[in-house]
Each structure stands twice: as structure tokens, then as C-alpha cells.
Amino acid sequence: MKNQRGSALPIIILLLVAFGGAIVFGISSYFSYANYGATAENQLETKRDDNKNVMANFSTSVKEVAQTARMSMDAQTKLIEMANKARYGDEGSKATMQFFQEQNPTADVSLYNKLAQLIESERTRFENSQREMLDIRRSYKTALDKPYSGFWLRLAGYPKLNLKDFDIVINDYTDKAFTTKRAEAIDLSK
């Protein structure tokens, strides 16, 4: 009888170590994926807020530069009007060509060029920010869709967020093209 106990003891110890190892592995996996789920969802929310910040900065900057351009144009127009009145009186010279021969007015287009550059750079910045959010969502969704990681994430209660809340911002043209499955030429006359 002593011989049977002696030979069963190593097996029992081995089973207890294996069982303990499985428990430790399971707990470790649970916390690892629970931490990943929390991190991914926080990254998604933060990136969405950053996208809002980028878009707000973009729209504000464009409005301010456009307003500056409009103010500059108004100031140039008033300056030309004042110069004409000072030179020719309230009635004017009645000789339009005389004015153009004396002083060729030039419009300062540097603000318009600045506005075009600002729009291009800010659109690129917003596009990159949206791509980053899509990449975070893709990684998280992939982990949710995989059997092992998905099991642990769901066990930890993830996803807690609706991933559709992290769709990108698009324009009407794109939305219509993807709805109708047709991309028409962009009408630049509007």
C-alpha cells in the first residue's frame, strides 16, 4: 500500500502544479486582455476627441484667414476709393483709363494663397488623424474577432463601446457614391 501511495504522489503533485499553472495562466490572460480592452477603448475615445479638436482648429483657422483676406480686400478697395477721391474729387475724373495709366491697382493674393495652403495642410492633418483612429479600431476589432483574444475580451465585458461611434467623418459626395455604388465626376462649376 505504501508503494501505491509513493507512486501516486508525484502524479498528484504534477496535477496540482498543472492545475495551478492553468489557473495562473487563465488569470494572467484575463487581466492581460481586460487591460488591452480598456486601453483600446480609451485610445478610441481619445482619438475621436483629437479628431474633433483637429477639425475645430481647421475650421476656425480657415474662417480667420478668410476673414483676414476679406478685410484686406475691403481695406484695399477703400484705399483706392480714397486715393481716387483725393485725386479727382467726389465726381471722379470721368476718365477711367487715366486712372489705370496713372496707377495700376494690384490685388494682394498672398492671403488667398495662404488660405489654400492652410486648407490643404489641415485636410491632410485631419485625414491622418482619422487614419490613426481607424487603425486603432481595426486592431481592437481584430482582437475581438479572434477566438482566443475575443473570448477573454468578452469575458472581461468588452466591447463596452459601440464601435460604429468611431466611423470617420466623410462628405456628402462620398456618402452618395458608396450608397449608389457610383462615383461621378466632381462638378467644379458649383
C-alpha positions as CSV (number, residue, x, y, z in Angstrom):
1,M,0.0,0.0,0.0
2,K,2.9,2.3,0.8
3,N,4.2,1.6,-2.7
4,Q,1.0,2.7,-4.3
5,R,0.9,6.0,-2.4
6,G,4.5,6.7,-3.2
7,S,3.9,6.3,-6.9
8,A,0.7,8.3,-6.9
9,L,2.2,11.3,-5.0
10,P,4.3,12.6,-7.9
11,I,1.3,12.3,-10.2
12,I,-0.9,14.3,-7.7
13,I,1.8,16.9,-7.3
14,L,2.2,17.1,-11.1
15,L,-1.6,17.5,-11.5
16,L,-1.7,20.2,-8.8
17,V,1.2,22.1,-10.4
18,A,-0.5,21.8,-13.8
19,F,-3.9,22.9,-12.4
20,G,-2.2,25.8,-10.5
21,G,-0.4,26.8,-13.7
22,A,-3.6,26.7,-15.7
23,I,-5.3,29.0,-13.1
24,V,-2.4,31.4,-13.1
25,F,-2.3,31.4,-16.9
26,G,-6.1,32.0,-17.1
27,I,-6.0,34.8,-14.6
28,S,-3.0,36.3,-16.4
29,S,-4.8,36.1,-19.7
30,Y,-8.0,37.6,-18.3
31,F,-6.2,40.6,-16.9
32,S,-4.0,41.0,-20.0
33,Y,-7.0,41.2,-22.3
34,A,-9.0,43.3,-19.9
35,N,-6.2,45.8,-19.8
36,Y,-5.9,45.7,-23.6
37,G,-9.7,46.3,-23.9
38,A,-9.5,49.3,-21.6
39,T,-6.5,50.7,-23.4
40,A,-8.1,50.2,-26.9
41,E,-11.3,51.8,-25.9
42,N,-9.6,54.8,-24.2
43,Q,-7.4,55.2,-27.3
44,L,-10.5,55.2,-29.5
45,E,-12.3,57.8,-27.4
46,T,-9.2,60.0,-27.1
47,K,-8.5,59.8,-30.9
48,R,-12.2,60.7,-31.6
49,D,-11.8,63.7,-29.3
50,D,-8.5,64.6,-31.0
51,N,-10.3,64.4,-34.4
52,K,-12.8,66.9,-33.1
53,N,-10.0,69.1,-31.9
54,V,-8.2,68.9,-35.3
55,M,-11.5,69.7,-37.2
56,A,-12.3,72.6,-34.9
57,N,-8.9,74.1,-35.3
58,F,-9.1,73.6,-39.1
59,S,-12.5,75.3,-39.4
60,T,-11.6,78.2,-37.1
61,S,-8.3,78.8,-38.9
62,V,-9.9,78.8,-42.3
63,K,-12.6,81.2,-41.1
64,E,-10.0,83.5,-39.6
65,V,-7.7,83.6,-42.6
66,A,-10.8,84.1,-44.9
67,Q,-11.9,86.9,-42.7
68,T,-8.5,88.5,-42.8
69,A,-8.4,88.2,-46.6
70,R,-11.9,89.8,-46.8
71,M,-10.8,92.6,-44.5
72,S,-7.6,93.1,-46.6
73,M,-9.6,93.3,-49.8
74,D,-12.1,95.8,-48.2
75,A,-9.2,97.9,-47.0
76,Q,-7.5,97.9,-50.4
77,T,-10.8,98.9,-52.1
78,K,-11.3,101.8,-49.6
79,L,-7.7,102.9,-50.1
80,I,-8.2,103.0,-53.9
81,E,-11.5,104.8,-53.5
82,M,-9.9,107.4,-51.1
83,A,-7.0,107.9,-53.4
84,N,-9.3,108.5,-56.4
85,K,-11.5,110.9,-54.5
86,A,-8.4,112.8,-53.3
87,R,-7.0,112.9,-56.8
88,Y,-10.2,113.5,-58.8
89,G,-12.8,114.7,-56.4
90,D,-16.2,113.2,-55.5
91,E,-17.3,113.1,-59.1
92,G,-14.2,111.4,-60.3
93,S,-12.1,112.1,-63.4
94,K,-14.6,110.8,-65.9
95,A,-11.6,109.2,-67.5
96,T,-11.3,105.7,-66.3
97,M,-8.3,104.9,-68.4
98,Q,-6.5,107.9,-66.9
99,F,-6.6,106.1,-63.5
100,F,-5.3,102.9,-64.9
101,Q,-2.5,104.7,-66.7
102,E,-1.5,106.6,-63.5
103,Q,-1.6,103.7,-61.1
104,N,-2.3,100.0,-61.8
105,P,-4.1,98.6,-58.8
106,T,-2.9,95.2,-57.9
107,A,-4.8,92.8,-55.7
108,D,-2.8,91.1,-52.9
109,V,-3.4,87.4,-53.4
110,S,-1.0,86.2,-50.8
111,L,-3.8,85.8,-48.2
112,Y,-5.7,83.6,-50.7
113,N,-2.6,81.5,-51.3
114,K,-2.2,81.2,-47.5
115,L,-5.8,80.1,-47.3
116,A,-5.4,77.5,-49.9
117,Q,-2.2,76.2,-48.3
118,L,-3.9,76.1,-44.9
119,I,-6.9,74.2,-46.2
120,E,-4.6,71.6,-47.9
121,S,-2.4,71.1,-44.8
122,E,-5.3,71.0,-42.4
123,R,-7.2,68.5,-44.5
124,T,-4.1,66.3,-44.6
125,R,-3.7,66.6,-40.9
126,F,-7.4,65.6,-40.3
127,E,-7.1,62.7,-42.8
128,N,-4.1,61.4,-40.9
129,S,-5.8,61.8,-37.6
130,Q,-8.8,59.8,-38.9
131,R,-6.5,57.1,-40.3
132,E,-5.0,56.7,-36.8
133,M,-8.4,56.2,-35.3
134,L,-9.3,53.7,-38.0
135,D,-6.1,51.8,-37.3
136,I,-6.9,51.7,-33.5
137,R,-10.4,50.5,-34.2
138,R,-9.1,47.8,-36.7
139,S,-6.6,46.4,-34.2
140,Y,-9.3,46.3,-31.5
141,K,-11.9,44.8,-33.7
142,T,-9.4,42.2,-34.9
143,A,-8.7,41.2,-31.3
144,L,-12.4,41.0,-30.6
145,D,-12.9,38.8,-33.7
146,K,-10.1,36.3,-32.9
147,P,-11.2,33.3,-30.9
148,Y,-8.7,33.4,-28.1
149,S,-8.4,37.1,-27.5
150,G,-12.1,37.6,-28.3
151,F,-13.0,35.1,-25.6
152,W,-11.0,36.9,-22.9
153,L,-12.2,40.3,-24.0
154,R,-15.8,39.3,-23.9
155,L,-15.3,37.6,-20.6
156,A,-13.9,40.9,-19.3
157,G,-17.0,42.7,-20.6
158,Y,-15.7,44.2,-23.8
159,P,-16.6,45.9,-26.1
160,K,-18.2,48.4,-23.8
161,L,-18.3,51.0,-26.6
162,N,-20.3,50.9,-29.9
163,L,-17.5,50.7,-32.5
164,K,-19.8,52.4,-35.0
165,D,-19.5,55.5,-32.9
166,F,-15.9,55.7,-34.3
167,D,-16.8,55.9,-38.0
168,I,-14.9,58.5,-39.9
169,V,-16.3,61.9,-40.9
170,I,-17.0,62.0,-44.7
171,N,-18.6,64.4,-47.1
172,D,-22.0,64.1,-48.9
173,Y,-20.3,63.2,-52.2
174,T,-18.5,60.2,-50.7
175,D,-21.6,59.0,-48.8
176,K,-23.7,59.2,-52.0
177,A,-21.0,57.4,-54.0
178,F,-20.8,54.5,-51.5
179,T,-24.6,54.3,-51.3
180,T,-25.3,54.3,-55.0
181,K,-22.0,52.4,-55.8
182,R,-21.3,55.1,-58.5
183,A,-18.6,57.8,-58.4
184,E,-19.5,60.6,-60.8
185,A,-17.1,63.3,-61.9
186,I,-16.8,66.1,-59.4
187,D,-18.7,69.1,-60.6
188,L,-16.3,72.1,-60.2
189,S,-18.8,74.6,-61.5
190,K,-20.8,74.8,-58.3
